Amino acid sequence: MMVSDEVVAVFPSKFKDGDVRVVYCPHNRTYELRYAVLLGSQVGSRRRLVWSAVAFDACDYVQVAHMLIDARALADMLLLERC
């Protein structure tokens, strides 16, 4: 996260560490969805929490609308089911 980046919205989740953040990056003129994903190990039951981000063009209103729909859907999704 750059110094000039700002969190413009947080979609709360009922799951631990499940909140989804919408961050505006003025240097790229993009919005980013930032959220946690729980990765399971193929070999054992070890799981780890990693952070993921997806960028959307802030000047494309269709992308922004889809981003908000995705943010709400991700907040309602189990961390293990997220990609």
Buried (B, 14 or more C-beta within 10 A) or exposed (E): EEEEBEEEBBBEBEBEEBBBBBBBBEEEEBBBBBBBBBEEEEEEEEEEEEEEEBBBBBEEEEBBEEBBEBBEEBBEBEBEEBE
